[in-house]
Amino acid sequence: MALRDHDSFVIEEFNGWWERGDVESCPADHFTTALNVQYFHSGVETRDPLDKYQVGLPLNQILRIYNYVMQSGQSLLVLTTGGKIYHLIHPSTVHGPILTIPAMEDFGFVAINGRAYITPFKSYLDVNGRHYELGIMNEFLYVYKGDGTPARKAAGPGPTGSALVAANSATEGKMDFGFHLIAVVYETDTGYLTALGPEIFAGLEFTGTNKVDVSNIPVSPNAYVKKRHLVSTKWIPEYNNNQEGYQFFFIPEGNINNNTDTTKTVEYFDADLLSDASHLLDNFTEIPSGVNLTTYHSRLVIVGEYGTNETLQDLPDGITDNRSLARVSYPGEPEAISKVDGLLIAPLDGNALTNCQEFRDILYLFKASRTFAYSDNNDEPSTWQEEVLDQGVGAPVHGVAMVLDSGGVNIDFLLIIDWSGFMLFNGTYSRPELSWKIEDFWMRTLERDEFRYIQVVNDSLSKKIWITLPPPWRHHLIHADYGNGMDAKNIRWARWVFDAKISSICMIETTKLIIGTIE
Amino acid sequence: MPPPSSFVDITTIPFSRVVTKVEFDVANEFWFRFITATDVAFSQVAFTNIEFCNIYASDGTTRLVRFIVRDWFWWKLTAGTYYIKLDMFPVGVVPGDFTYQADTRPLNSTFEEGSVLIPDDSGDNYGGVIVESDGNIPTIATAVPASEIGAALSNGYVLIHDRYGKHGTSNALVLLNPDLTFNQKIIPTTPFTGFPRISHSNTDFYAVNQSTGQLWKVTTAGVCTLVTTIAEIAADGVGPFGVNSDGTIAYFSIPDDGIIRKYIIATDTSSVLYTIPGFAPEDIVANTYDSNPGEIIVLPDGSLVTWWNDFSTSNCALIHLSSAGVLLHTIPFISPETIDHLSYANTTLSTHVKAWIFLEFDASRSKLGNLNLSTGVFDTSATFDNFFSNQNAGKNNNSFGPASSCPMFTLFPAGGGGEPDPTDGGLYYINPTKAQRHDSYYPDVEKKIPNPTIETALLGE
């Protein structure tokens, strides 16, 4: 319809929400309001509807959800108020709670080999009244096997009890002679090898012609211990009574594939001792909790630790927590983290580490407005070189995009939430930021102190993004369609509103967007 | 004997301390001290190498209790100082080091909506244990008498049989407040002489005398009135018993015949609602592991749930009947699994019941959760170790477990327990293929997608 003295105007493309500058600066093919709509090709339509996910008694008061990919399929881990984590195998099947920590306000998660590693964290207030997030003091990393049995603390204590006993056997055997120490290592149902024990190792002068009978082998009171291993030093010419001052190795054929036997006869030469076990002495038996987890070169990385009574000892004056510390496990052993050198220390600028992500063979650690890069040099993590990548851009605790139903790396970029906008990261931060068209909304209405509420999910198949928002926008999601291109010009924005307060989002079954609400 | 000269203070809870053989063997005993400023349930355990624990009063001489420390064993302690001696029988050295652990639970503390109450069943009237949905036990309610039967209203009040006279009279009924504090003792004009059967409507409790067939109504104000006398019960006794939501219909079975009866209270009319197929005289309707009465749960939609035990196979089956007597669902439990008790999952929900299932022949392990009547699957559940005797002790790494007997009923201390309120949130998903283009919220709320709008600067809306 053309009104008198007005020319008709054809909008060929609908290019989404624009909230930048005054209203009249909005291009003709953009919207000053785009509410509850989504885009298709060149068109726009009402967004898809919300549906109930659960069958039967639903979980409610949702605080956080993650897609937990088990070896048998996808499922959800759901944190509800009261610090209870449930495992949804299926919309009608719920396990748990598999973990209850009343102080837990949020949690970080990563799945490794089908097992879920869970770190409880909470928000703290600093002296200026601003929030920051850290692992809960004196809380730990947990491991959940996905089978409905309760999660337990990752790692585990080593053998305890009365002294291990070794004696030269009456049976002849091929052995070296001389003094050796023998100890025991537990292996848990998640493959973790504990520290050596018991408190007093066995020491014996080998005859060189007899096997060795080991007895009084400790039995773990924990059902999750499935195997035990005997470890030994090589010949010690002059023993100095410091039993932990020697290098230990796994004894070939020294495995005990149960948690019941208390004796074992072994036969080995020193030359057979190849697999080093000494590093187990330095590992955490309980790993302090942090705010985020990721994997890097088959290692588990945990950042944002408050600390425990153990790790908070002997801190410098004025330092009350380990907020700039990242812990890194041994490759392929996610629960084996050395207290001595399995760590990275980001610059001590008073801000807490918030996030971590591997990208193009580099480990990136984030603070709220800082980005650091570390590269594995095949040595201990404490020796890795640090590069301060950006002193002005960082990410909040849920501010690195989850892609489809996996981690944060997508094709060749990361999507990152920053105070200054929604950023594309491909080794450097691309500008203008993807949220350039809605910069006024982002910069003027989103409260920086509440960015912990923001979570972002990227459906790279449908080329769509959803972002949760902080108060007072928690009934809203920001939706973006990048079917026309992943750049500030071609991305198309909209705002979705619901009759429920959204707390968390994730993807499952590749493209199904799950929405958790708290009220 | 004065207090020991040497002891280790239990300073933090939960507490753990390795006692070495060298330490213990000095005197063939080892002492701890525990000081509590409040009344608590206190327990301790050491799984290996040590046998006995003795709790002494503050004088170090008066022994309060002695027990084996293989299981968590909870003991009520008033505020004060206590000494704990660990020793062997006969007195001697220990075979090796051991780890001593101690923990506490508050008495009469708060608990979450939908928790269940499992009373103790011993003459010492220890109290009732509260079990939350995840198996956690937050507190012990000390006013709860030892009992095998009771019921809870959706407003939080509880009526329970006082088997051993904790509140002064054996076989009286005891009314408890929503916080499980004692309200009053109730004795009908014709007192009960054994286990009554107790059920409830939406507003009142009903208790039937298995000897006389007298049906009594008890209000939350404690008023007890005789409603009627059910002749069949007077003649033959009663198995499980339930009352519908408005208190107009009673359902029950009598021993040995496998028939669920429907009894119109106003007209004293009894009829057969449902006859269990394959029921033999030796079978039984809704009997617990230790031969105490089970339940008929009348759901808000008028349907009812109970179970029967088939003694020829040792299996049992939950049956869900419509108010017209049509079998809606049956859920088998194969031996050694057996149903011990049923209760309400929630006060307005007809699709689920809360079920307590024993998993093993010796009833030492059980599962508690919300059972979906349509699928026969637990939507949520927790598994825990039971304790056989009183004191609700736990086994192994479970520091607390309910007794493997006694009734179980769901508590709604906040007077709620209805279906999840949409304001409580939930899990949703975006459904592109949904036929109706509305947003759906729990429980059954349809909302239009709010005001889908586009506006341009040039054209307006």
Interface residues (C-beta under 8 A of the other chain):
Chain A: F9 I11 F14 V23 E24 S25 C26 A28 H30 F31 T32 T33 A34 L35 N36 V37 V44 T46 R47 D48 P49 L50 D51 K52 Y53 Q54 G56 L57 P58 L59 N60 Q61 I62 I65 L76 V78 G82 K84 Y86 L88 S92 T93 V94 H95 G96 P97 T100 T160 G161 S162 P198 E199 N216 V219 P221 N222 A223 V497 F498 D499 A500 K501 S503 I508 K512 L513 I514 I515 G516 T517 I518 E519
Chain B: V18 K21 F47 T48 N49 P95 G96 D97 T99 E112 S133 D134 N136 A345 N346 L349 T351 H352 N370 N372 T375 V377 D379 T380 S381 A382 N396 N397 P420 D421 P422 T423 D424 G425 G426 L427 Y428 Y429 I430 N431 P432 K434 Q436 R437 H438 D439 S440 Y441 Y442 K447 I449 P450 N451 P452 T453 I454 E455 T456 A457 L458 L459 E461
